[in-house]
Amino acid sequence: MFSLATRLRSLDDETLRAALAARSVAAPGIRDFFDLAEALLDPASVQQSLTHLDRGTLAVLAAAGELKAGAADTDPPTLAQIADTLQGLGAGEIDASSLRAAASTIDALLLGAYSDPATDAGTDRLSPYDAVSEVVKGWPTVGLPSLADLAAQPTPQIRPASAAADTGFTDRLAAERAFSAVSSVAELVNELAREPARELSRGGLGLPDTKRLAAVMSVDLDAVPPLVHIAARAELIARSDGYWMETEAGEAWLLEATTQRWATLAANCLAAVPRDVRAILPGTPGEPWGAGLQSFVAWLYPAGGEWMAGRVTEFARDAELLGVTAHHATSSVGSALLGDDLVGACATMTAALPEEVGAVYLQHDLSIVAPGPLAASIDARLRGLADVESRELASSYRITAASVNRALAAGENAESLLDFLRGISLTGIPQPVDYLITESAARYGRVRVGSFTAAPGAAPTGAAPSSAAPLSYVRSDDIGLLGSILVDQTLAALALERHGDRLLSSFSPDAVFWALSDARYPVAAEDSMFEIVHLRRHPLARVAAVITVDPARTLVETLRAGDGGEVMAADAWLARQLDNAIKAKQTITVSISMPGGVVVDYLLEPASVGGGRFRARDRRADIERTLPLSSIISITPAP
């Protein structure tokens, strides 16, 4: 432990911080570098670190430990000796660079010390710490592989790629799934823009919201959480004040072509996969991801197969949804993506997806039918004018008075809406569609909603007594319409009260406006100058950077602040040895430097340590002695 503590003190802050972060060291209870060394060599901490190492690195560590334990000299084993040992156990040819990389990994994780000839000329040795070697040596007793198993067990075979016909089927199925996933995520983003979904305090969406989203996305309930996860990872949606909402990135994403939408989702999905996971994913078209891959993962990470298998399973689930795989076999587009060729993947996906259309059929029954997947810009604008009735390759929409009013509230007018429909309709504009849009535009704004602060001179005629709270008002030149609003039971929650020629509410203007809009009144919002303004139902969520405190950095700073240099470190080490002897009630031999350079050995039973001195019982003289720590040269257990 002393050698590790000394090494820890000598490391630069950044290297030490990275090592502590990789080892997930908990700061509580660590006061100095000796405490830190003890925590790093704790068997549970060592075992946790070993679960993240692959078979090759573990084999190098185990072989180095056995060679070190059986060596006649004090020098740690060289990498050449380690390679010879592994080959003798049936490991086959060992690449020197792989061997050196494994030793460097062990060194970086503070599981051993590696003397790299690139930085330390004339050396190429690996010395695992004894506590680490003891953990590895005890593996067979807990069902984990021995050194011989690590070196000799052959790599499990993953079934070779399927025939060309099967690959073609895989590609077609992958394209269908990719199109379905992109469409479902688009519906998710659109729906959350219309009505956000509440995140439960324990995490996840509530059942009502999940059912609503599943119906809109045309997927099973079980498919909603993975698709929400995919959209959130691409930052198309985000949580804001406990609700999942659309983001600016999501709003822009809805205007992109299908292939570009897919590329955004797939690239973010792949970017979230750690490099060590990506290195073992099957990248050849038709190569399977099933039981063979799981067997390979369990073989490659013998101490942490469950941990790695979980990560592979999560990505495999998303890969199936996005068409990277189909029936657990890599697709051609997935092969390009895993090979970091996003441009090639997009080209393959574009060729596989159905071509987008830019025209629709307008029907006399106010329905709109798209003969294929609509261009994103047309679909986005059409959704503002009409309600989606079905979403397939050929989608259908329906124009209603409420949907037209929604478009008008967003800034459209009768002329802009009719011009848009003329530009995309293959059947012209049927008279019922023309009449509905024209009539709705003529009625739009007959009811106005605004806000005012009840201050002197600001309150409207006949308003309630002055109040500091902002109020909303509803006004209309049609007194009969205003009366209908007042008695409308669907608006009872607004608690509207008549004051002169207006209705007042304690709710915000936005809440009052959307309540009236949902009740299908021809309502418009206005500002303080009585000009119509256009409202957005829900604000866009902001993806805020999460500011976290790095516990490893904080621990390093604390250790550096409390480090008193070599003298204090030496005293702390002596005090720790004496404390351990006191706890174990162990007799020790203490070498003391006397005046004149004479060294005297005492056989002592330590009793206490403090204030730079320690008190002990002299076994030979049968007296109690109090000696300064600064005079101690060495401490060894008594024979």
Stockholm file with secondary structure:
# STOCKHOLM 1.0

chainA/1-639         MFSLATRLRSLDDETLRAALAARSVAAPGIRDFFDLAEALLDPASVQQSLTHLDRGTLAVLAAAGELKAGAADTDPPTLAQIADTLQGLGAGEIDASSLRAAASTIDALLLGAYSDPATDAGTDRLSPYDAVSEVVKGWPTVGLPSLADLAAQPTPQIRPASAAADTGFTDRLAAERAFSAVSSVAELVNELAREPARELSRGGLGLPDTKRLAAVMSVDLDAVPPLVHIAARAELIARSDGYWMETEAGEAWLLEATTQRWATLAANCLAAVPRDVRAILPGTPGEPWGAGLQSFVAWLYPAGGEWMAGRVTEFARDAELLGVTAHHATSSVGSALLGDDLVGACATMTAALPEEVGAVYLQHDLSIVAPGPLAASIDARLRGLADVESRELASSYRITAASVNRALAAGENAESLLDFLRGISLTGIPQPVDYLITESAARYGRVRVGSFTAAPGAAPTGAAPSSAAPLSYVRSDDIGLLGSILVDQTLAALALERHGDRLLSSFSPDAVFWALSDARYPVAAEDSMFEIVHLRRHPLARVAAVITVDPARTLVETLRAGDGGEVMAADAWLARQLDNAIKAKQTITVSISMPGGVVVDYLLEPASVGGGRFRARDRRADIERTLPLSSIISITPAP
#=GR chainA/1-639 SS CHHHHHHHHHSCHHHHHHHHHHHTCCCTTCCSHHHHHHHHTSHHHHHHHHTTSCHHHHHHHHHHHHHHHHCSSSSCCBHHHHHHHHHHTTCCCCCHHHHHHHHHHHHHTTSEEEECTTTSTTCCEEEECHHHHHHHHTGGGGTCCCHHHHHHSCCCCCCCCCCHHHHHHHHHHHHHHHHHHHHHHHHHHHHHHHSCEEBCTTSSBCHHHHHHHHHHHTCCGGGHHHHHHHHHHTTSEEEETTEEEEBHHHHHHTTSCHHHHHHHHHHHHHHTSCHHHHTTSCCSTTCBCSHHHHHHHHHHSTTSHHHHHHHHHHHHHHHHHHTSEETTEECHHHHHHHTTCHHHHHHHHHHHSCCCBCCBEECTTSEEECSSCBCHHHHHHHHHHSEEEECSSSCEEECCHHHHHHHHHTTCCHHHHHHHHHHHBSSCCCHHHHHHHHHHHHHTTSEEEEEEECCTTTSCTTCCSCCSSEEEEEECSCHHHHHHHHHCGGGGGGCCEEETTEEEESSCHHHHHHHHHHTTCCEEEECTTSCEECCCSSCCBCCCCCCCCCHHHHHHHHHHHHCCCHHHHHHHHHHHHHHHHHHHTCCEEEEEECTTSCEEEEEEEEEEEETTEEEEEETTTTEEEEEEGGGEEEEEECC
#=GC SS_cons         CHHHHHHHHHSCHHHHHHHHHHHTCCCTTCCSHHHHHHHHTSHHHHHHHHTTSCHHHHHHHHHHHHHHHHCSSSSCCBHHHHHHHHHHTTCCCCCHHHHHHHHHHHHHTTSEEEECTTTSTTCCEEEECHHHHHHHHTGGGGTCCCHHHHHHSCCCCCCCCCCHHHHHHHHHHHHHHHHHHHHHHHHHHHHHHHSCEEBCTTSSBCHHHHHHHHHHHTCCGGGHHHHHHHHHHTTSEEEETTEEEEBHHHHHHTTSCHHHHHHHHHHHHHHTSCHHHHTTSCCSTTCBCSHHHHHHHHHHSTTSHHHHHHHHHHHHHHHHHHTSEETTEECHHHHHHHTTCHHHHHHHHHHHSCCCBCCBEECTTSEEECSSCBCHHHHHHHHHHSEEEECSSSCEEECCHHHHHHHHHTTCCHHHHHHHHHHHBSSCCCHHHHHHHHHHHHHTTSEEEEEEECCTTTSCTTCCSCCSSEEEEEECSCHHHHHHHHHCGGGGGGCCEEETTEEEESSCHHHHHHHHHHTTCCEEEECTTSCEECCCSSCCBCCCCCCCCCHHHHHHHHHHHHCCCHHHHHHHHHHHHHHHHHHHTCCEEEEEECTTSCEEEEEEEEEEEETTEEEEEETTTTEEEEEEGGGEEEEEECC
//
